Amino acid sequence: MRRRNGIDYGGIPKHMVDSIQRYIEMGASVGGFLTALLSNDLSLTFGRADETNRAAINGWVTFLWNEAPAGCWGSQEKVAAWQALGGRIGEMQERDERDTE
C-alpha cells in the first residue's frame, strides 16, 4: 500500500504516483494521459495510455472513485477548476479564508 496524505495510491502504477499526487495536492499540470483520464474521456485515455497504464485502467477508475477528491475529476471543466484552485492546498486555504471572515 502506498498511502500519502490519507490517500491510498496502491492501485495505480508506481511511476504515476508522484504526478497524480502533485495534481491532487497542488493542482499541478499533468500529461495527456492523466488529463484525459481525469476529464473522463475514455477513448482519449486509452489512446494516450502507455502499456502499463492501459493495463491498469481498472485500478485508475477504482482510485478515482474511492480515493481522489470528487472535485478534481469527471470533466474538463472540473480539471481546469481544480488546477486554478491549486488542488487540496488551495481548497484548504480557501476554506480557511472563509472561516476567518
C-alpha positions, 0 to 999 in steps of 0.5 A, a space after each residue: 500500500 502506498 498511502 500519502 496524505 490519507 490517500 491510498 495510491 496502491 492501485 495505480 502504477 508506481 511511476 504515476 504516483 508522484 504526478 497524480 499526487 502533485 495534481 491532487 495536492 497542488 493542482 499541478 499540470 499533468 500529461 495527456 494521459 492523466 488529463 484525459 483520464 481525469 476529464 473522463 474521456 475514455 477513448 482519449 485515455 486509452 489512446 494516450 495510455 502507455 502499456 502499463 497504464 492501459 493495463 491498469 485502467 481498472 485500478 485508475 477508475 477504482 482510485 478515482 472513485 474511492 480515493 481522489 477528491 470528487 472535485 478534481 475529476 469527471 470533466 474538463 471543466 472540473 480539471 481546469 477548476 481544480 488546477 486554478 484552485 491549486 488542488 487540496 492546498 488551495 481548497 484548504 486555504 480557501 476554506 480557511 479564508 472563509 472561516 476567518 471572515 
